[in-house]
Amino acid sequence: MSVQTPSTLQKLALQALLRDEALAMSSLVEVPFLLFPALFKEAFAGRVKKLIKAMVATWTFPCLPVGALMKSPNLETLQAVLDGIDMRLTRESHPRCLMIPLESLSITHYQISQSDLDSFSCCQSLFQLKHLEMKGVVLQVLDVRPLRGFLEKVVKTLETLNLQGCRMKDSQLNVLLPSLIQCSQLTKINFYSNDFFMPILKNLLQHTAIWSKMNVEQYPAPLECYDECAQVSVERFAQLCQDLMDTLRAIRQPKSLSFATRECHKCGECCVYGKRARLCFCWR
Ligand SMILES: [Zn+2]
């Protein structure tokens, strides 16, 4: 008889449970609190959609780490998560219900579709969200109006917003701007690796007086910093970033403010302009 380690036994028990989806769903209430995330991980890996939906609907942790689990993007799995979030809404509308709205949502490096973005923005149980991370979720060709609508709902709760690597253009930031600048609770924002020109960045910074709680803010260096071969012009980079810094300092005192270029084609590093400027390896 072989001896199994407890973690292997736990994994085998979870996998056995997953083989019978109906049984797994009926015994959800009996799953020990601490095993819940492990079961969710297995359900996600096995793409057991009904169970994923049921688990999201009864999720009691403040964070739902969907992005970290989505190693190979799958629309049906994401849809199951969104359906689960919607189910929560129905339950929350009943009294003496103990469900809590989600505080944190992280979707990273996922090719989101327009319909994904539309449904995500309509989930009322996300309307008290404090932390939204969409790092590496490419929004370049999407209509971001649903995201603006969503931001409007969380202006009083949202504390951190990570839109790094979303590859948004000026027109998209312009769409988000009206609700973004009303998010009065923001303490941390990351816009690195988006494609904005100087005027829109300046316009954004000039309208952020309300961000008095801001601790860390990270913006992309304006596109004017690159020459026609997409190489950083160091002089322009320093001059334009300083200009943006002065713009912001004229309306409030930033605690930690930095601007970063895209990753250099040659060395893979970024040039960062902040309290301490740092150039990519090619310039050192
Ligand atoms: Zn370099």
Residues whose N, C-alpha, C, O or C-beta is under 5 A from the ligand:
A	BS01	ZN	C264 K266 C267 G268 E269 C280 F281 C282
